[in-house]
Amino acid sequence: MALTSLEFAVFVFAAAVLYYTVFARYQWIFLLFVSYIYYMASGIKNIVFLAAVTVVTYTAGILMNKTEGKRRRKKILVLALILDFSILAVLKYTNFFISSINEIFFRNSSDGSISLFNLILPLGISFFTFQSAGYMLDVYWKRSNAEKNFFRYALFVAWFPQIMQGPIGRFERLSEQFFEKHIFSFKHAERALQLILYGMFKKMVLADNAALLVDKIFHQYEIFDGMVILGVLAYSAQLYGDFSGGIDVVRGVSALFHVTLDENFRQPYFAKSITDFWHRWHITLGTWMKDYVFYPVSLSKWMGKLKKYTKQIFGKKMGRTIPICIANILVFLLVGIWHGPAWKFVVYGLYNGLIIGFSGLMAEHYAKARKICSIQENSRGFQFFQIIRTFILVNISWLFDMADTVGQAVQMFWNMFTRFDISPLLNGSIYADKPSLVSYRYIQISAIFIGCVVVFVISVLKERGTDVGEKLLSLTFPVKTMVYLAAVFSLPMLGMPPNMTGGFIYAQF
């Protein structure tokens, strides 16, 4: 049941009506029922894994809440984390390890090679695994109390709008919203529908049109040579429109039931550094990694020993910086692994981690260089330079995200500088194997352009602190209606049909 499908729209509408009427006295119970019905639509077998994660993490939370000794609490936590992540690791990474072993030891012969397993990968397993693991760690650190009611906790894990692609929620921020009594509000519903409509626009008009261009170029990168740069830029638009658009739909649907999910994107392409980018892109994953990986690693005993050692060799300043850089590299290595079972994602994570680590090491030297060159850090020119520089670095990372292998990504990057040629774009060969699309070529390009302009303008307004949704609410009814109708009609007129572009990219996680 895709987020952009008519079935999903009917499902949400019916659920919202029943939520505020028939089941007004049992709202959270109804939400649990609806969440499991929605997840079962992706496959009945998937429920087994969702239920297993729920039972393991709920039990661990209850046991830790009843246990006083720190060592015993830690044993419970470690065992539960192993069980929790083992489900994810086995289903998502088993075939990756088998393929890697076969590649190393049986590259030139199939004799003795290990056969791959036909494993089920439940939709959204990475999201609900991380969310439930965060809950256990919060209980262990006594940041929140364990939920005693199993079914209330099950709703937190299975909340249907976010289960497919996030954002990764925190129990203490969601639990009260789930279990409060909610009354229907037209204003609140309008704000929720604004989010849904904007998310659909970003997905169907911007991302799905860009996806055709991306698919064509990346799957024929040998033909397009240096024009792969166009594919990278299109992928940059596709990925942002797809992921942030999906999150907008998710947050809007959740808001219809008066449950506010965390913001997951904040104008990421206006970032001034890779660190700033990850404070704006997939925010809940970044904060999850910061709270549950970076800080525990930074404050661990072995990291304390490393700090003492590096201080003795490199001095106080560098001695404090080097362990932080190592922790950042470790965090982004895990971010890369989280993205998928492939070496290209490992490289993707290390690429980001090494840039952030190197930037930390060089921060003092950068400051001295700016002073020598009389560059004002807050000047518009320098800030524009930082945004462009970061955008370029981010787009290089997208090569590893989009390419099939690390080798392909490196070859594409090399072709951009050594074999740049725009003739494939001008002669229309991008659509050569889909002649039915030739007549729509300019409509697609126009749709991408319109999508980029709309998203850019709204992003600028939001970057300046303007609440665009509230501004829309304050417009007169005729003007507001025209804006909404223009957005609604843009979807079928400029958007691509879902059967041509597939679902959301991050629903696979």
Buried (B, 14 or more C-beta within 10 A) or exposed (E): BBBBEEEBBEBBEEBBEBBBEEBBEEBBEBBBBBBBEBBBBBEEEBBEBBBEBBBBBBBBBBBBBEBEEEEEBEBBBEEBBEBBBEBBBEBBBBBBEBBBEBEEEEEEEEEEBEEEEEEEBBBBBBBBBBBBBBBBBBBBBEBBEBBEEEEBBBBBBBBBBBBBBBBBBBBEEBBEBBEEEBEBEEEBBBBBBBBBBBBBBBBBBBBBBBBBBBBBBBEBBEBBBBBBBBBBBBBBBBBBBBBBBBBBBBBBBBBBBBBEBBEBBBBBBBBBBBBBBBBBBBBBBBBBBBBBBBEEBBEEEEBEEBBEEBBEEBEEEBBEBBBBBBBBBBBBBBBBBBBBBBBBBBBBBBBBBBBBBBBBBEEEEEEEEEEEEEEEEEEEEBBEEBBEEBBEBBBBBBBBBBBEEBEBBBBBBEBBEEEEEEEBBEEEBBBBEEEEBEEBBEEBEEBBEBBBEBBEEBBEBBEEEEEBBEEBEEEEEEEBEEEBEEBEEBBEEBBBEBEEBBBBBBBBB
